Amino acid sequence: MLDYTQFKTAVPLEEKLIVYGGGKKYGQIVFLAGGAGSGKGFASEKFMQKDLFRVRDVDEWKKAFIKLSADMKRYSELKGLNLRNPDDVFKLHMAVKKMGIKGRSLQLLLRDVRPDRLPNIMFDITFKDTDEIDEAMPMLLRAGYQPRDIHITWVLTNYHIAVKQNKERDRVVPDDIMIGTHTGAATSMYNVIKGNLPRGVDGQVNIVLNNRNNTVMFKSSDFADKKIDNVQDFEYFRIKREGRPIDTSEKALDKVMTWVKSNIPRNRKLIDLFRDKEGIIVKEPTKATRDPKETEKFGVGRRIKQRLSA
């Protein structure tokens, strides 16, 4: 039997990934959307080429400010906040928002960049509204990013699972923020599915079904000394390709509606919004744009990985 090191060298493992811009190292923007506790960090790590992107995650900034307040006696208003306390989490959120760090840090990132070396950037957002995209878009377009290289991927997690995950993590989001971000993300995506994309977005639009029973991991039973936690398969659906219209074919809408209605919060607003697909279909539905050869179980983007992380 091969040991783990020999296995990595001799047997390339086929790992499914969402690939943006053909895997280019430059010029790609991804708005990674999803309500609080939806597992966007896991999804970007396991389902996408995260290592090719600079990830803008406001939660990481919040942790950094908390550390600064404790270690350097700066930001005294943040000192002593308990991130297991939802009220303190809200105070931290408002304090960081007031600092305006998002806009200033993006300006610094894009300053003096060459048009042929625009960094790949992944924005971790809730998408409860389009504000974050609208605020960033003018800077991105001025820097030279092309609309067909600006993508949206919605990490759709069952709301009840997201609530449970929120209670178990280090930073507990208040209940009203939880329901608000998930309801807002679903509402924003409803508009996207109808073809109302945020201005400047003409790349891929993907929906990832990020529930444990929809994810297949490689088995590690043969390698007792190593843990293999790479994903072999997961479910996602591409409703838009670069430079193409939203796929409003009946087959596509049936799948999207089934996924969404099974996982969103069961509140009146969303029940009414996603009651049926008739409100989504435009007068002249576009034909499915995917080549059948490109389409696998629920999406495209399978590639060969020559190695696993140890």
N, C-alpha and C positions, 0 to 999 in steps of 0.2 A: 504494500500500500504506500502511495506517495505521502511524504510528510507535507506540511502546509507550505513550506518554502518551495518545494519541488512542484506542488500543485499550482501555485501562483504562476510559475514559469512555464509549465507545460500545458496548462488548460486555461485558455482565455474564457472568462465568464461573460455571458451575454447579459448585459444589464440595460434595462429600458430607461431612457432618459428623454426629457423634453429638451430639444435643441433649438436655440434661437439663432437666426441668421446663418444657418449652416455651421454653427460652432465657431464663428468669428471671434477673435480676441479683442476687437475694437468696434465701436459704433453702435452697440446694442443697448437698448433701454428696456427694462422689464418693471412694470408696476405689479408687484406681488400683492394681491388683494385678499382680504379675509377678515372676518370678525375676530375679536379678542379670543385667545385660547384655541384658535383653529389649527395650530401646528404649522405655521408658515416656515418656521425655522427648520423643522424636520423635513418638510416638503422641498424646500430649496436645497437642503443638504443631500437628500436621497433621490429626488426626482429630476433635478436640473443640474446644469454645470456651474454650480455656485462658485467654484474656484476661479472661473473666468470673469467674475463680477466683483465690483466694489459694492458692498451691501450697505445701504443707508437704513439703519434700524434705530428709531428713536428710543426704543427700550434700552439699547446699549448705551446711548448717551445719558439716559437717566441714571443708569448704574454708575457711570463715570462721575456724574455730578454728586451723587451720594458719597462716593469714595473721596472726592475732593473735599466735600464738606467735613468729612471725618478726619482726613489726614493732613489737610493744609489750612484748616480753619477758614475756608472760603465758603460762600453761599450758606451763611449761617441759618437762613430760613429753612434749609433742607436738613439741618442737623437733627439727628434723633428720629427721623421718620422711619416707621416700621412698614415695610413693603408687604407684610402679611395683613396689614390693616387697610381695607379698601379706601377709607377716608384719607389716609396718608398718601396712598397711591394717586388719588385725585389731586391732592395738593401738589405733589411732585409733577404731575402732568401739566397742570396750569402754570407752574413756575417755569418749567422748561419751555413751554409754548410762549410765555411772555418774553423769554430771552431772544426769540427769533433765530434760534440756532440753525434751523433747517435751511432757510434761505441763504444765510451768510456762509454756511459751510458748503453749500452747492456752488455758490459764486467762487469760492476759493478753489474748489475741486476743478472747475472748468476754466479758471483763469490761465491764459497763455497756452492752452492745449492746442496741438496741431490738428487740423481737420482730418488727417489720415491716421491719427492716433487718439481718437476720442475714446476715453475709457468706457468699458461696459459698466453700467450702473444698474443695480437692482434696488428699487424702492420698496421697502416693507411698509404697506399702508393698510388701513382697514377698508377703504373705499366706501365709507359710510356716506360720502358725497364726493363730488369731483374736485373739491377745493385743492387738495394736495397736488393733483395732476395739473390743474389749471395754473397753480402758482409756479410749478417747476417748468412747464412747457415753454414759455417764452425764452428762458435761459437755455434750454436744451436746443431749441430750433436755432437760436442765434449762434450757439457754439458749432452748429453744423450737423446735428443728428437729423436723419431722414425719417419722415413719418412711417415709412414701411418697416423701419427698424425699431419702432417703438411699440411694445407689446403689453398686453394685459393677461395675467394668469390669476384666476380666482381659485383659491384653496377652499373648497367647500367641505366643511366638516359638520357632521350631525350636531345640531345645537346642544342637545343634552350631553353629548360627549365633550363638547367645548366647555360647557359649564363645569363639568367634573374636572377637566384638565386645568381650568382656571383655579379651582380651589386647591389643587395639588402643587401648583408652581410657586416659586419664590415671591413673585409679585402678583397679588390678588386684585383683579380689576373689580370695581363695584358692580352690583347686579344691573343697575340701570345702564351703565356703560356697555356691559355685555350684550344686553338685548338691543341696545341702540346701534352698536356696531354691526351686529349680525343682520338686523332688519335693514340698516342702511346699505350694507354691502349687497344684499339680495335685491334691494330696490334699484341700486345703481346698475347691477348686472342685468336686471330686467330691461332697463333702458338700452344697455349695450346690445342685448339679444335682439331688441327691436330695430337695431341699426343706428341708434343714437350714440355714437362713439364720442368720447371727449375729443375736443379739437386737437389735432396733431397726431392722433393715434391711427395708424394704418397698418400695423403689424399683425402678429398672431393674436388671437383671443382663445385662451384655453380654460377649461374647467377641470380641476383636479378633484377627484373624490377621495378625500384624505381620511378614510376610516380604516381601522385596523383590519377589518374583514375584507377590505378591498385591496390590501397590500400583501404581496407574497415575498418573503425574505428567503435568501439562500440558506439552506440548512447547514449547520456547523457540527452535526453529530460525529462526523468523521475526523474532526480536528479538535481534540479535547484541549489542546494547549493554546488554541487561538479562538477568538470569537469573531465570526463572520456576520456582520450586520448590514451587508449591502442588499439592496432591493433587487429582486429578480423581475417583479412585475407589479404594476399598479394600474389604476383605472383613471384615464383622463379622456377628454373629448375636445377636439379642436373645432371650434365653430367659425373660425376665420383664419385664413392664411394671409401671408404678407401681400398687400396690394389688392386683395380680393374683397368682395362684399361678405357680410355675415351669411352663413349658410342657414336659410330659413326653409329648407326642404322639410317635408312632413316627418321623415325619418329622424332628422337631426333634432327637430323640435320635440318629438315624442321622447327621445332619450333625455334631452335637457330638462324637460318638464318633470319627468319621472325622478331624475336625480334631485332636482331642486325641491320639489314638493315633499320628498322623503326626508330632507335634512334641514330645512330652514325652520326658524321658530314658528310655532303655530299661533300667530296672532292675527287679528282680523285684517290688518293692512295687507299682510303678505298672502293670506288666504284669498282675499279678493283679487289681488294683483295676479297671482298665478293660478287662478281658477281654471282656466283652460288656455290652450295655445292660440285660439282664434284672435285674441287681442294682440298677439305678437306678429302673426303672419301679415306681410305687406301685400299690397294689391297684386304685385307681380312677383311671386316668390322666386328667389334665385335658386338655380339648380345646385346640387351638391358639387363642390369644387374639388373634392379630394379624388385623386386617382385611386381606384380600388387596390392597386399594387402597393400604394403607400400606406393603406389603412390596415392596422392590425386590430387587436381586440377592441380597443377604445381610442386609439390615437396613433400617431406616428412618432418616430424619433428613437427607434431601437438602434443601438450601436454596440460594438464589441469593446469591452474593457479588457485591457491586457494585464491589469494587475488590480488587486484589492488593497485597501488600506489595512495595514497590520493591526 
